[in-house]
Amino acid sequence: MKRIIIQYGGTGDLAEKKLYPAYRNLMERGYEFELLALGRRFAGREEFLSSLLEADVPTSFTDHLHYLFHDMDHRDAVDRLSSTIKELVGEADEAEFIYYLALQPSLYEGAIAQIKEIDRVLACACALTKKIIVEKPFGFDLESAKRYNAILEQAFSDEEIYRVDHYLGKEFMQNLLLMRFHNDIIRRIWDNQSIESIQIIFDERHGVDQRLGFYEKIGVVRDTIQNHILQIVAHLTMGEPASISFEDIAIEKQKVLCSISPIEHFSLGRYESLGADTGRVVETPTYAAFTLFVNSYYFAGIPIHVRTGKMQAEAKSLIYIKFKNITRDVMSDDSIKENAVIITIDPELTIDFSVNLKVPNTSWKSQPVRFRFNQSETFSVNSPEAYEQIVEKILQGDKSLFPTIPEICESWRIVEPMLKEDLPVEVYPVRTLPRFVDAMARENNFTWFA
């Protein structure tokens, strides 16, 4: 069978920085496919190769990498694309077309119209199967997510649609489920009888001015909260699935998301230099903080404190699970610290268990000590990049790392209040936290872990 990936947005940052390295690694691991990059940035293949790829890229990859100047609005666009794909199919009796839409959702309708025509033209040439991949954010709100999904379903069944949230391709997300459901000792303490609170902290050093045209339409809520953050919440608090299968996990994640009320209490900020090079004020939020609750039997009452945003002094991506400190209260000793699980996501995956042990040569004085799992040290291998795992699952026809449309719609419902126009946005200096981050901790009587 001839497999062809048709890469819309083939000259964009995502393709250059994430997808092409993933495709190359997968080819080196033995996966066979042709890759057709579509774009308007370069007139021909040689210019495309010399501009986007390093000089030492092996021919084992470039021999299977093709380029087509493609203006979706041009009257000959479909004919030229159909002819190119037909040439790549050659004499094959069977073909699989994988359409990767690294495009803004507003362009889906035009792309789907083209794809339907391509399928009509080529279906008679060989036995044809197909898939389509779309990037997050899927839509801009609940209404648009439903509308865009209806557009995709004009040409694809739900089984053929892969909606990407690349965080699901990270090892730590899969480890959350394995840690919770393959360890009886963890399973027995992972509920509101033992957990006091959870913190999710995603602070990033970089800004967004280099992609302001895109980010200005998105903002922090659509960029990280509606997808990454809520998927993490779902993995942390979902019920135990009947099996570690795509269908059973999706059922439990959807239950969690259905139990979360829309986020009404939140704060938004933007770093002060945002858009300075444009000569105008850009009000797009680049930071947010809020608390949410999962209203399920096992997690009701546990506050989940979230902060995430750009242009911070230090990059921090972590989850902090704080357990109730009954011992401190019973023994009336404030020096006894709480137990905790700290999951560090970047730059490498570590999981720390914080427990109290006796300090030598003292009279029963304890201090917290961490027992650490470090993935690279333990397994002596570097895990594949998230996009490599994502693309591999697509090639395998495995949907386990892809959110379902019900999950996506519930996530949009949860963040809907944060998408309203004219919300107050605090301006914060670069490399500092907005003032509302500390204010939120004081008002809710907790301390940020970091």
SEPAMI-819887 format. One line per field, with one value per residue (C-alpha): x, y, z; residue number from 1. Coordinates in Angstrom, 1 decimal. Last residue first. Example, Ala and Ser with C-alpha at 12.3 -4.5 7.8 and 13.67 -1.06 7.14 Angstrom:
<kolvos>
x [13.7, 12.3]
y [-1.1, -4.5]
z [7.1, 7.8]
i [2, 1]
</kolvos>
This chain:
<kolvos>
x [7.3, 4.9, 2.5, 1.3, -2.3, -5.0, -7.4, -7.2, -3.5, -2.8, -5.0, -3.2, 0.1, -0.9, -2.9, 0.3, 1.3, 4.5, 7.8, 10.2, 8.5, 6.6, 2.9, -0.1, -3.4, -6.2, -9.8, -12.3, -13.4, -14.7, -15.6, -13.3, -12.7, -16.5, -16.3, -13.5, -15.6, -17.8, -14.8, -13.4, -16.8, -16.7, -13.2, -14.0, -17.1, -14.9, -12.5, -9.0, -6.1, -3.4, -5.3, -6.4, -4.2, -4.3, -0.7, 0.4, -1.6, 0.0, 3.5, 2.6, 1.7, 4.7, 7.0, 5.1, 5.7, 9.4, 10.6, 11.7, 15.5, 16.7, 18.6, 15.4, 16.0, 18.3, 16.2, 12.9, 14.0, 12.1, 12.9, 12.4, 12.3, 13.0, 10.9, 12.4, 12.0, 13.1, 12.8, 15.5, 18.3, 21.5, 20.3, 17.2, 14.3, 12.3, 9.2, 8.0, 8.1, 7.6, 9.2, 8.4, 10.8, 10.3, 13.0, 13.2, 10.2, 7.4, 8.2, 5.7, 5.8, 3.9, 3.4, 3.6, 3.0, 5.6, 6.0, 7.5, 4.1, 3.9, 0.5, 0.9, -2.6, -2.5, 0.9, 0.0, -3.2, -1.3, -3.6, -1.7, -0.3, -0.2, 2.1, 2.1, 5.0, 6.2, 8.4, 10.5, 12.1, 12.0, 8.6, 7.7, 4.6, 1.7, 0.1, -1.3, -3.7, -5.0, -7.0, -9.1, -10.1, -13.7, -15.1, -12.4, -13.8, -17.5, -17.1, -17.4, -14.0, -13.1, -11.4, -9.0, -7.7, -4.6, -4.0, -1.1, -0.6, -3.9, -4.4, -4.5, -2.1, -1.3, 0.1, 3.5, 4.0, 7.3, 5.8, 3.3, 3.6, 6.1, 4.0, 3.3, -0.3, -2.6, -5.8, -7.5, -10.1, -13.3, -16.1, -14.6, -17.5, -18.4, -16.4, -18.4, -18.7, -14.9, -14.5, -17.1, -15.4, -12.1, -13.7, -15.3, -12.1, -10.1, -12.5, -12.5, -8.7, -7.8, -6.2, -9.1, -12.3, -11.1, -10.4, -12.1, -10.6, -8.9, -5.3, -5.8, -8.8, -6.9, -4.0, -6.4, -7.8, -4.4, -3.3, -6.5, -8.7, -5.9, -2.9, -3.4, -7.1, -6.9, -3.5, -4.5, -5.7, -6.4, -3.3, -1.4, -1.4, -0.4, 1.9, 4.1, 7.5, 5.9, 4.8, 7.1, 9.5, 10.3, 7.3, 5.4, 3.1, 2.1, -0.6, -1.3, -3.4, -5.0, -5.7, -5.4, -6.1, -9.9, -10.4, -8.9, -5.6, -4.6, -5.7, -4.8, -1.2, -0.5, -2.3, 0.0, -1.0, -3.9, -2.4, 1.2, 0.1, -2.4, 0.0, 2.8, 0.8, 0.7, 4.4, 5.5, 4.3, 2.1, -1.0, 0.7, 0.5, -3.2, -4.1, -7.6, -7.4, -10.4, -10.8, -12.8, -15.1, -15.9, -14.4, -15.6, -18.5, -17.5, -14.7, -17.2, -19.4, -16.3, -15.7, -19.2, -19.1, -15.8, -17.0, -19.9, -17.8, -15.1, -12.2, -12.1, -9.9, -7.0, -5.3, -4.2, -6.1, -5.3, -7.2, -7.3, -7.8, -8.3, -8.4, -8.5, -6.9, -7.4, -11.2, -10.8, -8.4, -10.7, -13.4, -10.8, -9.2, -12.6, -13.4, -10.0, -10.4, -13.7, -12.1, -9.3, -11.7, -13.8, -10.8, -9.3, -11.0, -9.5, -6.0, -3.8, -1.5, -4.0, -2.4, -4.1, -3.2, -3.9, -3.7, -3.2, -4.0, -3.4, -0.1, 1.0, 2.1, 0.6, 3.1, 2.1, -1.5, -0.7, 0.9, -2.0, -4.5, -2.5, -2.3, -6.0, -7.1, -5.0, -5.9, -8.4, -6.0, -7.5, -5.7, -2.3, 0.0, 3.6, 4.3, 7.1, 8.2, 10.0, 10.6, 14.1, 14.7, 14.5, 16.9, 18.8, 20.1, 19.7, 23.3, 22.5, 19.8, 16.2, 13.9, 15.6, 17.6, 14.8, 12.1, 14.4, 15.1, 11.4, 10.0, 8.4, 8.8, 6.5, 3.2, 2.9, 2.2, 4.6, 4.1, 5.6, 5.8, 5.6, 7.5, 8.1, 11.4, 12.9, 14.8, 11.5, 10.0, 13.0, 12.6, 8.8, 9.3, 12.1, 9.7, 6.8, 8.3, 10.4, 9.7, 6.1, 5.1, 6.9, 5.1, 6.3, 4.1, 1.0, -1.0, 1.1, -0.2, 1.1, 1.2, 1.0, 1.3, 0.0]
y [27.4, 25.5, 28.3, 28.9, 28.5, 30.5, 31.2, 34.9, 34.9, 32.5, 34.6, 37.8, 36.1, 35.4, 38.6, 40.7, 39.3, 37.2, 38.8, 38.2, 40.9, 43.6, 42.9, 44.5, 43.3, 42.4, 43.3, 41.4, 43.4, 40.4, 37.1, 34.2, 33.4, 32.8, 30.0, 28.1, 25.1, 25.0, 24.9, 21.9, 20.1, 20.6, 19.2, 16.2, 15.4, 15.8, 13.2, 13.9, 12.1, 10.0, 6.7, 7.1, 4.2, 4.0, 2.9, 5.8, 8.2, 6.7, 7.2, 10.9, 11.5, 9.7, 11.7, 14.8, 14.3, 13.8, 10.3, 9.2, 9.4, 6.1, 5.0, 3.7, 4.9, 7.8, 9.1, 8.7, 10.3, 8.8, 10.6, 9.9, 13.3, 14.0, 16.2, 16.9, 15.1, 15.8, 12.8, 13.9, 14.7, 13.0, 12.1, 13.9, 11.6, 11.1, 12.9, 12.1, 13.9, 11.6, 13.1, 12.3, 13.5, 14.0, 16.2, 19.9, 19.9, 17.9, 17.9, 15.8, 16.6, 14.2, 15.5, 14.6, 17.6, 18.9, 18.3, 21.5, 22.7, 20.2, 19.9, 16.1, 15.5, 18.6, 17.8, 14.1, 15.0, 16.8, 16.3, 15.6, 18.1, 17.2, 19.5, 19.4, 21.0, 23.0, 25.8, 28.1, 30.8, 34.6, 34.6, 35.9, 33.8, 32.2, 29.6, 29.4, 26.8, 26.0, 22.7, 22.9, 19.4, 19.6, 16.9, 14.5, 11.0, 11.7, 14.0, 17.8, 18.6, 22.0, 25.0, 27.7, 30.5, 32.1, 33.5, 34.9, 36.1, 37.9, 39.7, 43.5, 44.6, 48.3, 49.6, 50.4, 46.9, 46.4, 46.8, 44.1, 42.7, 44.8, 45.0, 41.3, 40.4, 39.5, 37.6, 36.7, 34.0, 33.3, 32.1, 28.9, 26.9, 24.0, 20.8, 17.5, 17.1, 17.3, 14.4, 12.2, 13.0, 11.8, 8.5, 7.8, 8.7, 6.3, 3.5, 4.2, 4.7, 1.6, 1.2, -0.9, -0.5, 3.0, 4.1, 7.4, 10.6, 13.1, 13.6, 12.6, 15.0, 17.8, 17.3, 17.4, 20.6, 22.2, 21.2, 21.9, 24.8, 26.1, 26.2, 28.3, 29.0, 30.5, 32.1, 34.2, 32.9, 35.7, 37.7, 34.5, 34.0, 37.5, 37.7, 34.8, 36.3, 38.5, 35.5, 35.6, 33.0, 32.2, 29.9, 29.3, 26.3, 25.6, 23.0, 22.9, 20.3, 20.4, 18.5, 14.9, 12.1, 11.6, 13.6, 10.9, 9.3, 7.5, 4.0, 4.1, 5.2, 2.1, -0.1, 0.9, 0.2, 2.7, 6.0, 5.6, 4.2, 7.0, 9.8, 8.0, 8.5, 12.2, 12.3, 10.6, 13.5, 12.6, 13.8, 17.2, 17.3, 18.0, 16.8, 16.0, 12.8, 12.4, 9.0, 7.3, 10.4, 9.8, 12.1, 14.3, 16.3, 15.3, 17.8, 20.6, 19.4, 19.4, 23.0, 24.0, 22.2, 23.8, 27.2, 27.1, 25.9, 28.5, 29.3, 26.1, 23.1, 24.8, 22.5, 20.9, 18.9, 15.5, 13.8, 10.2, 8.3, 5.0, 4.6, 1.5, 2.8, 5.1, 5.5, 7.2, 9.7, 12.4, 12.1, 12.0, 15.2, 16.9, 16.1, 17.2, 20.6, 21.3, 20.1, 22.6, 25.5, 24.7, 24.2, 27.6, 29.3, 26.5, 28.0, 25.5, 22.6, 20.4, 17.0, 15.0, 11.4, 9.6, 5.8, 4.1, 0.7, -0.6, 1.2, 2.1, 5.6, 7.0, 9.8, 10.8, 10.8, 13.1, 15.6, 15.5, 16.0, 18.9, 20.6, 20.1, 21.3, 24.5, 25.5, 28.2, 29.6, 30.2, 27.3, 28.6, 25.6, 25.6, 21.8, 20.1, 16.5, 14.6, 10.9, 11.4, 14.0, 11.4, 8.6, 11.5, 12.3, 15.8, 17.2, 20.6, 21.4, 21.7, 24.7, 27.0, 24.5, 22.1, 24.7, 26.5, 23.1, 22.2, 25.2, 28.6, 28.9, 30.5, 29.4, 26.0, 22.3, 19.6, 16.1, 13.3, 9.8, 6.9, 4.0, 3.6, 1.9, 3.6, 6.1, 7.0, 7.7, 9.9, 11.9, 12.3, 13.6, 16.0, 17.2, 17.6, 19.6, 22.6, 22.9, 21.7, 23.7, 26.8, 26.9, 25.9, 22.8, 24.5, 21.6, 18.4, 15.7, 12.4, 9.6, 5.9, 3.5, 0.0]
z [43.2, 45.4, 45.5, 49.0, 50.1, 52.0, 49.1, 49.3, 49.9, 47.0, 44.6, 45.7, 44.9, 41.3, 41.0, 41.1, 37.7, 37.9, 36.8, 34.0, 31.8, 33.7, 34.3, 32.7, 34.3, 31.9, 32.7, 30.4, 27.4, 25.3, 26.9, 26.5, 30.2, 30.7, 28.1, 29.7, 31.0, 27.9, 25.6, 27.6, 27.3, 23.5, 23.3, 25.4, 23.3, 20.1, 21.3, 22.5, 20.7, 22.2, 22.1, 18.5, 17.1, 13.3, 13.3, 11.1, 13.3, 16.4, 14.9, 14.2, 17.8, 19.2, 17.0, 17.9, 21.6, 21.2, 21.6, 25.1, 25.7, 27.0, 30.1, 31.7, 35.2, 34.4, 31.5, 33.5, 36.7, 39.7, 42.9, 46.6, 48.3, 52.0, 54.3, 57.7, 61.0, 64.6, 66.8, 69.3, 66.9, 65.9, 62.4, 61.0, 61.1, 57.9, 56.4, 52.9, 49.6, 46.5, 43.4, 39.8, 37.2, 33.4, 31.8, 30.9, 31.6, 33.1, 36.8, 38.8, 42.6, 44.9, 48.4, 52.1, 54.4, 56.7, 60.5, 61.9, 62.8, 65.7, 67.4, 67.3, 66.0, 63.8, 62.2, 61.8, 59.9, 57.1, 54.1, 50.9, 48.4, 44.7, 42.8, 39.0, 37.1, 34.2, 35.2, 32.9, 34.9, 34.9, 33.2, 29.7, 29.2, 31.1, 33.3, 36.8, 38.1, 41.5, 41.8, 44.9, 46.3, 47.5, 45.3, 44.1, 44.8, 44.3, 41.4, 41.3, 40.0, 41.3, 39.7, 40.8, 38.6, 37.1, 33.6, 31.6, 28.0, 27.6, 24.3, 24.9, 22.1, 22.2, 18.9, 17.5, 16.1, 17.7, 21.2, 20.5, 24.1, 26.0, 29.2, 29.6, 29.6, 32.5, 33.2, 36.5, 37.3, 39.1, 36.8, 35.4, 34.0, 36.2, 36.1, 36.3, 32.5, 32.2, 34.6, 32.8, 29.5, 30.8, 31.9, 28.6, 26.7, 28.8, 27.9, 24.2, 23.8, 25.8, 29.2, 30.4, 32.4, 33.2, 36.7, 37.4, 36.0, 38.4, 37.4, 33.7, 33.4, 35.1, 32.7, 29.7, 31.1, 31.3, 27.8, 25.8, 27.0, 29.2, 26.9, 23.7, 23.9, 27.3, 26.8, 23.8, 20.4, 17.9, 19.1, 19.1, 15.3, 14.3, 17.3, 16.2, 16.9, 19.6, 21.6, 24.6, 25.9, 29.5, 30.2, 33.4, 33.5, 37.1, 38.1, 41.8, 43.6, 47.0, 50.2, 48.9, 51.3, 51.7, 48.6, 46.4, 45.3, 48.5, 47.7, 44.0, 44.8, 47.0, 44.5, 41.7, 38.0, 38.0, 39.2, 38.1, 34.7, 34.1, 35.1, 33.1, 29.9, 30.5, 31.6, 28.4, 26.2, 23.2, 25.1, 25.3, 21.5, 21.5, 18.0, 16.7, 14.6, 12.3, 10.4, 13.1, 13.2, 9.6, 7.0, 4.1, 5.4, 8.9, 8.8, 8.2, 11.1, 13.3, 12.3, 13.3, 16.7, 17.5, 16.3, 18.8, 21.7, 21.3, 19.0, 17.0, 17.7, 19.4, 18.6, 15.4, 12.8, 11.3, 8.5, 7.6, 4.3, 2.6, -1.2, -3.4, -6.6, -9.7, -9.3, -5.9, -7.4, -8.8, -6.1, -3.4, -4.8, -5.0, -1.3, -0.3, -2.0, -0.3, 3.0, 2.6, 1.9, 4.9, 7.2, 6.6, 9.6, 11.7, 11.2, 9.4, 10.1, 8.4, 8.0, 5.3, 5.4, 2.1, 2.1, -1.2, -2.7, -6.2, -6.5, -10.1, -9.3, -6.0, -6.1, -9.6, -8.6, -5.6, -8.0, -10.4, -7.7, -6.3, -9.7, -10.4, -7.0, -7.1, -10.7, -9.6, -7.1, -3.6, -1.9, -3.2, -3.3, -4.3, -4.2, -2.3, -2.0, 0.8, 0.1, -1.4, 1.3, 4.1, 2.9, 1.3, 4.7, 6.3, 6.5, 5.0, 7.5, 6.3, 5.9, 3.4, 1.3, 1.0, 0.1, -2.4, -4.1, -4.1, -5.9, -5.5, -1.8, 0.8, -0.7, 0.9, 0.5, 1.7, 0.2, 2.3, 1.0, 3.4, 4.8, 8.6, 9.3, 12.3, 10.0, 8.4, 11.9, 12.8, 9.5, 10.0, 13.6, 12.5, 9.8, 12.2, 15.0, 14.0, 10.3, 10.2, 13.3, 12.1, 8.8, 5.3, 5.0, 6.1, 4.6, 4.7, 2.5, 4.0, 1.4, 2.1, -0.9, 0.0]
i [450, 449, 448, 447, 446, 445, 444, 443, 442, 441, 440, 439, 438, 437, 436, 435, 434, 433, 432, 431, 430, 429, 428, 427, 426, 425, 424, 423, 422, 421, 420, 419, 418, 417, 416, 415, 414, 413, 412, 411, 410, 409, 408, 407, 406, 405, 404, 403, 402, 401, 400, 399, 398, 397, 396, 395, 394, 393, 392, 391, 390, 389, 388, 387, 386, 385, 384, 383, 382, 381, 380, 379, 378, 377, 376, 375, 374, 373, 372, 371, 370, 369, 368, 367, 366, 365, 364, 363, 362, 361, 360, 359, 358, 357, 356, 355, 354, 353, 352, 351, 350, 349, 348, 347, 346, 345, 344, 343, 342, 341, 340, 339, 338, 337, 336, 335, 334, 333, 332, 331, 330, 329, 328, 327, 326, 325, 324, 323, 322, 321, 320, 319, 318, 317, 316, 315, 314, 313, 312, 311, 310, 309, 308, 307, 306, 305, 304, 303, 302, 301, 300, 299, 298, 297, 296, 295, 294, 293, 292, 291, 290, 289, 288, 287, 286, 285, 284, 283, 282, 281, 280, 279, 278, 277, 276, 275, 274, 273, 272, 271, 270, 269, 268, 267, 266, 265, 264, 263, 262, 261, 260, 259, 258, 257, 256, 255, 254, 253, 252, 251, 250, 249, 248, 247, 246, 245, 244, 243, 242, 241, 240, 239, 238, 237, 236, 235, 234, 233, 232, 231, 230, 229, 228, 227, 226, 225, 224, 223, 222, 221, 220, 219, 218, 217, 216, 215, 214, 213, 212, 211, 210, 209, 208, 207, 206, 205, 204, 203, 202, 201, 200, 199, 198, 197, 196, 195, 194, 193, 192, 191, 190, 189, 188, 187, 186, 185, 184, 183, 182, 181, 180, 179, 178, 177, 176, 175, 174, 173, 172, 171, 170, 169, 168, 167, 166, 165, 164, 163, 162, 161, 160, 159, 158, 157, 156, 155, 154, 153, 152, 151, 150, 149, 148, 147, 146, 145, 144, 143, 142, 141, 140, 139, 138, 137, 136, 135, 134, 133, 132, 131, 130, 129, 128, 127, 126, 125, 124, 123, 122, 121, 120, 119, 118, 117, 116, 115, 114, 113, 112, 111, 110, 109, 108, 107, 106, 105, 104, 103, 102, 101, 100, 99, 98, 97, 96, 95, 94, 93, 92, 91, 90, 89, 88, 87, 86, 85, 84, 83, 82, 81, 80, 79, 78, 77, 76, 75, 74, 73, 72, 71, 70, 69, 68, 67, 66, 65, 64, 63, 62, 61, 60, 59, 58, 57, 56, 55, 54, 53, 52, 51, 50, 49, 48, 47, 46, 45, 44, 43, 42, 41, 40, 39, 38, 37, 36, 35, 34, 33, 32, 31, 30, 29, 28, 27, 26, 25, 24, 23, 22, 21, 20, 19, 18, 17, 16, 15, 14, 13, 12, 11, 10, 9, 8, 7, 6, 5, 4, 3, 2, 1]
</kolvos>
